[in-house]
Amino acid sequence: MREGRGAIFFLAMLLLGSIIFGSGCTDNGNGTGRAVKSGDTVQVDYVGRLEDGTVFDTSISEVAQEEDIYIEGRNYSPLTFTVGAGQMIKGFDEGVIGMRMGEEKTITLPPEEAYGEYDEAKIEAILLEELNMSEKPEVGQTYSSIYGSQFRVIDVNETHVTFDSNHELAGKTLVFDVELISIE
């Protein structure tokens, strides 16, 4: 009878150990055995694309060079942020929750989870004489307000300059290929 209890105890411990190990409740101190949760500081490599496949941003130098978006002097390295702290766009922040170290994932964000819908009310035409500028603005230039808001020049004529304060990715669905590098 004792041998039977010993075997049952051994099997129960083996089952319990496999449940704990398989659930990710063990961790060797570097985050490899657990999933990302709100409040964790993570590092990710990413490639950001539009729905048509056009790469608009990446943390990977080689990808930036291949896609002809490389910026000299930029530090291409994994992006570090605290999940849930509002440092990232909503959908990206939420998209990494549950990932484990080394895991790769594609996160597709509709505009409302990224930079919002494009808002026609954020387009404004201003008389050139009101701008008090020494040189006439050119289409494509970007200006900042004293509060940090960005304004892109989208049209210039003899009397007016038209500014657009929408984010350049507003109204677009964004697709991110993300690899979780570390969890702290």
N, C-alpha and C positions, 0 to 999 in steps of 0.2 A: 504494500500500500504506500509506503514512504517513497519508493522509487517513482510511482505514478505522480505523486505530488511534486517531487523534484522535477520531473519532466514538464509538468504543467507550469510550474513556476518558471523554469528555464524558457519555455515557449512564450509565456506571458511577458517576460523581460525582453526577449528578442523582439516580440511584436511592439512593445512600448518603445524600445530603442529605435526601431525602424520608423515608427510614426513620428517620433521627435526629430530624428535625422531628416526624414523625408519632408517634414513640414517647414524646414528652414529655421527651426527654433535654436539651432546651434550656430555659433558664430566664432570665428577664430580671431576676432578683433579688427579685421579689415573690411567688414561689411559683406563678405562673400556669401554668407549663409542667410541673409535676410533680405526682405523686400523694402523698397523705398517707401517711406511714409512722410506725411507732412511734418515739417520741422527738421528733416534731415538736410545736411549740406551734401550736394552731389556734384560730380564732374561728369559731363557728357561730351562726346564728340557728336556733331550733327551736320547734316546737309539739308538746307531748306530749299524747297522747289515750289514753283507754281504748278497748277494742275497740268499745264502743257509740258512739264518736265524741265522748264528753264530754272537753273540754279540761281538763286538770288543771294544766298549767304551760306557759309560753311566755317567750321572750326578747323578744317583740314587743309593744310597748305597745298598738297598735291591736287586735291579736287579743285581748289580755287584756280590753280594754274591751268588745269585741264579745261575748265569752264570759262577761262579768260575773264575772271573776276578778281584775280589776285591784286592785292593792294600792298605795294612796297612799304615796309615798316610796320605793318600790322602784325601783331603777335597771334599767330595761328596756333592755338592750344585748346585743350578741352575747356568748355564753359563751366564755370563754378557758380552755383547759386543755392539758396536755401529754399527748399520746396515749401510752398504755401506762404511765403513772405511777401508776395506781390512783386518780386524782382523780374518776373517773366510774364509773357502774355498768358492769359488764363488757361487756354487749352494745352499749351506746352507744359506749364506747371503741373496741371492735373494729369497729363499724359505720361509722365515719368513715374507716378505713384504705382507701386506694385512691381516695378522692374527690379531685377537682381543684377549684381555685378557681372559684366560681360554680355548681358542680354542686349540684343538689337531689336528695335521696334520701329514701325512706321506709324506716325501720328498724323492724321488728316484733320485739319482745323477749318471749319467754316468761318466766314468773316466775324461772326459774333463771338467766337472763341479766340480770335486773333486780334486784328486791328480795327474791327468794327465795320459796319456798312459804310459805303461811300455816301457822304452827306453833301448835297448840293448847297446847303446853307453855309458851308465853310468856304465857299468861293465868293470873293469880294473884289469888285473893281473900284479903284481909287484914282482920283485925279492926280496926274503927275506933279502938278504944282503943289499939292498937299504933302508930297513925300519929302520935299526938302533934301533932294539928293543931287550930288554934283554930276553924276553920270546916269544916263537913262538905263533902267534895268533891262536885262535880256532874258528871254524865255529860257527856263531851265535853272536859273539862279535860285539859290535858297537864302532866305533871311531868317533871323531869329528875333523874336520880341524880347523885351526886357524880362519877361516872365519865362523865357525858354521855349515858347511855342515856335514851331517851324512853319514858314510860308514859302511855297514854291511859286515862282513866276510862271504862269501858263499862257499869258498873252500880253502884248504891249502894242499900243497904237499911238497916234499923235497926242492923244489927250489923257488916256488912262493906262494903268497897269492892272492886270488881273492876277490876284493871288489865290492860291489853293492851300488851305491849312489841313486838308485831309492827309493822313499818313500815306505814303506812296504805296503801301500794300493794303489800304482800306478797300473793302469790297471784294477781296480776293480770298479764295480757298487756298490754304497753305499746306504743304505736305513735308513733313520732317522725317528723315531717316536718322534715328538716334541710337547711339550705343552708350550704355552706362559704364563709365570707367571706374568710379569709386563712390562709396557712401560713407559719410561720417556722422 
